[in-house]
Amino acid sequence: MANKITFQKLSPFNNLYEATNGNLRSIAIKLSSKSLCLVSPLANTSEEAWEELESLAEVKFIVAPNHYHNKGIKDATLRFPNAQSCAPANAIPRLEKITGLRINTHDELEKKLPKKITIVEPAGLKTGEVWFCIEQGKNKTLIVVDAFCGPKILKNKKENGTPQLLKTFPSYGVEDREKYQEWANDFVSLYSPNVLIPCHGDICRG
């Protein structure tokens, strides 16, 4: 039986929606009045959640943000057969083998992103990983996959301001630690995010 997963508008963002299942999160990004990008779709998404997405706009892109986040890709593709599935280039071979789907790079998606949303791929990783950078008002937001996580999602608990390191990431995600550390330090220092939206755990602000 499908879990009760639904999409809710993510305040205060104009174009972000989230669905959670336990400690996992999927994000829908509204690209325009007629299109959506679904990032890391969750397994066992409810019929209600699919209908909620369809009421917002047509899903045009389905993103597997690294090669481990593949559990909901097939269900999402079946639901939205006209959507383009995409992923970081070095994640595509494993994703295609596991899912049996044709996976593209995110070149076409990048062309459709609003001006204040950009994609970056961290250097030195073996799993592939794509981050979304979103600027809106005073918020400089980073949507991440496995590189960082938030504290456990609990009902009626305020979002925590302390990002954490996903325990499995150094062993399973990183290929060249020195290269990744140098890239990450430079990027975070330059971009200076004040909101972190992880695929694992609660949102961190501040």
C-alpha positions in Angstrom: 0.0 0.0 0.0 1.3 3.4 -0.9 2.4 5.8 1.9 0.6 9.1 2.3 3.1 11.3 0.5 1.8 14.7 -0.6 3.4 17.8 -2.1 3.3 21.1 -0.1 4.4 24.6 -1.1 7.8 25.3 0.5 7.5 28.7 2.2 8.7 31.4 1.5 9.8 30.2 -2.0 7.6 31.0 -5.0 8.6 28.0 -7.1 9.4 25.1 -4.7 7.3 22.3 -3.4 8.3 19.4 -1.2 7.2 15.9 -0.3 8.7 13.8 2.5 8.6 10.2 3.4 10.3 9.5 6.7 13.6 11.3 6.5 13.7 11.5 2.7 12.7 14.5 0.6 11.7 15.1 -3.0 11.5 18.6 -4.4 9.4 19.9 -7.3 10.7 23.1 -9.0 8.3 25.2 -11.0 10.1 26.2 -14.1 7.3 28.2 -15.7 3.5 28.3 -15.6 3.5 25.2 -17.7 6.3 23.0 -16.5 7.9 21.4 -13.5 11.1 19.6 -12.6 10.8 16.8 -10.2 14.1 16.2 -8.2 14.7 12.8 -6.6 11.1 11.4 -6.8 10.2 9.2 -3.8 9.1 5.5 -4.0 5.5 4.8 -3.1 4.3 8.3 -4.0 0.6 8.5 -3.4 -2.0 9.1 -6.1 -2.9 12.3 -4.3 0.6 13.6 -4.6 0.8 12.8 -8.3 -2.5 14.7 -8.8 -1.2 17.6 -6.8 1.8 17.9 -9.1 -0.4 17.7 -12.2 -2.5 20.5 -10.8 0.6 22.7 -10.6 2.0 22.2 -14.1 3.2 19.4 -16.4 6.2 17.5 -15.2 8.8 18.0 -18.0 12.0 16.8 -16.2 12.7 14.1 -13.7 16.1 14.3 -12.0 18.0 11.5 -10.4 20.5 13.8 -8.6 23.1 11.0 -8.2 23.2 7.3 -9.0 21.8 6.1 -5.5 18.7 8.2 -5.7 16.9 6.0 -8.2 14.0 4.3 -6.2 11.2 6.5 -7.5 12.5 7.3 -11.0 10.7 4.4 -12.7 7.3 5.2 -11.1 7.7 8.9 -12.0 8.6 8.0 -15.6 5.5 5.8 -15.9 3.3 8.5 -14.5 4.9 11.2 -16.7 5.9 9.4 -19.9 6.6 12.7 -21.8 9.1 13.9 -19.2 12.8 13.8 -19.8 14.8 11.8 -17.2 18.2 13.4 -16.5 21.2 13.0 -14.2 24.8 13.9 -13.8 26.8 12.4 -16.6 28.9 10.0 -14.5 25.7 8.7 -12.8 24.0 7.8 -16.0 25.6 4.3 -16.7 24.6 2.9 -13.4 21.1 4.5 -13.5 20.4 3.1 -16.9 21.5 -0.3 -15.8 19.4 -0.3 -12.7 16.2 1.3 -14.1 16.3 0.2 -17.7 15.5 3.8 -18.7 17.1 6.2 -21.1 18.7 8.9 -19.0 20.0 12.2 -20.4 22.4 14.8 -19.0 20.7 17.9 -17.6 21.7 20.2 -20.5 18.1 20.7 -21.6 16.9 21.3 -18.1 19.5 24.0 -17.6 18.0 25.9 -20.5 14.6 25.9 -18.9 15.6 27.0 -15.4 14.6 30.5 -14.2 17.4 33.0 -14.1 17.8 32.8 -10.3 18.2 29.0 -10.4 21.5 27.3 -11.4 22.9 23.8 -11.4 26.4 22.9 -10.1 28.2 19.5 -10.0 30.7 19.1 -7.3 34.2 17.9 -8.3 35.9 14.8 -7.0 32.8 12.6 -6.6 32.2 9.0 -7.9 28.4 8.8 -7.6 27.6 12.0 -9.5 25.8 14.7 -7.7 23.9 17.7 -8.7 23.1 20.7 -6.5 20.5 23.5 -7.3 21.4 27.0 -6.3 18.3 29.3 -5.8 18.4 33.0 -5.1 15.2 34.6 -3.9 15.1 37.8 -1.9 17.5 37.5 1.1 17.7 33.7 0.7 20.6 31.9 -1.0 19.4 28.3 -1.1 21.2 25.1 -1.8 19.3 21.9 -2.7 21.8 19.0 -2.0 21.6 15.2 -2.3 24.0 13.2 -0.2 26.9 15.6 0.5 25.0 17.2 3.5 22.0 16.2 5.5 19.8 17.8 8.1 18.7 16.5 11.5 15.9 13.9 11.7 12.6 15.2 10.4 10.2 15.4 13.4 6.6 16.6 13.5 6.0 19.9 15.3 9.7 20.6 15.5 11.2 23.8 14.2 13.8 23.5 11.4 17.3 23.2 12.8 20.2 25.5 11.7 23.0 23.0 11.7 23.9 21.0 8.5 25.4 17.6 9.1 27.6 15.2 7.0 25.7 12.2 5.7 27.7 9.3 7.3 27.9 7.2 4.1 29.0 10.1 1.9 32.8 10.1 2.4 33.1 6.4 1.7 30.5 5.9 -1.0 30.2 9.3 -2.6 33.8 10.7 -2.7 36.4 9.6 -5.2 39.1 12.3 -4.7 38.8 13.7 -1.2 41.3 16.5 -1.7 39.7 17.6 -4.9 36.2 17.6 -3.5 37.2 19.3 -0.3 38.9 22.1 -2.2 36.0 22.5 -4.5 33.4 22.5 -1.7 35.3 25.0 0.4 35.7 27.4 -2.5 32.0 27.0 -3.6 30.4 27.4 -0.2 32.7 30.4 0.7 31.8 32.1 -2.6 28.0 31.3 -2.7 27.4 31.6 1.1 24.1 29.8 1.3 21.8 30.5 4.2 19.2 27.8 3.5 20.1 24.2 3.0 17.4 21.8 1.6 18.7 18.3 1.7 17.3 15.1 0.3 18.0 13.5 3.8 16.8 15.2 6.9 15.2 18.5 7.9 15.8 21.9 6.2 18.5 24.0 7.8 18.3 27.8 7.9 20.7 30.5 9.1 
